[in-house]
Amino acid sequence: MRMFYAYAVPALWLAWCIYWWVAGRDVKPVTRRESAASRAGHILPLVIAVMLLALPSLPYGLLSNRLLSPTHRVFFVGIALVVAGLLFTIWARLYLGRNWSGVVTLKKDHELVRGGPYRFVRHPIYSGLLLAIAGSAVVRGEWRGVLALIIAFVALWRKLRLEERWLGEAFGEQYAAYRAEVAALIPFVL
């Protein structure tokens, strides 16, 4: 049972990464792509957030202090959040189909997808990732999880703003109407 507790979260993320890599192989050609420097602006903070959660221990006192008790209930709540978040990203990825990209891009014959999870939030992949990171933080149970979630939110918010600008330029009034109707990350809130 101890191995399950130690490897459940990494196994879920690894399975998700494998799916993400395989699913990302069949996409439309790109007509516009963000620069490498721009991409680094959100990738590097995400790497820091992942390291905060993934490292077995940190040399810094406050970040390694417990925030949540390491109980079975806390663990399974965290696992449920990770699973729910990762499944939400997969649902969104399926709806995006060949329009998906890990880099901020516009595709040839790009479509504005509004079905599936895009009815609830404009950026469901980011919403799902944040939920899964929050679940990972709950399982970790230390203050560093809070910091990791904040860093991930800031990085994804930065990326979201760039995507919003590009989609607004590409789809004009159609995207403006979508923005007015659907929240960015949290239904009816944000």
VENFENKA-V445009 format. One record per run of one state. SS is the DSSP state (a for helix, b for strand, c for the rest). FROM is the first residue (numbers start at 1). LEN is the number of residues. Records with the same first field share a line. If there is no record, write none. Layout:
SS: FROM-LEN + FROM-LEN
This chain:
c: 1-1 + 24-6 + 34-2 + 55-6 + 65-1 + 67-5 + 100-5 + 108-8 + 120-1 + 122-2 + 141-1 + 182-1 + 184-7
a: 2-22 + 36-19 + 61-4 + 72-28 + 116-4 + 124-17 + 143-39
b: 30-4 + 66-1 + 105-3 + 121-1 + 142-1 + 183-1
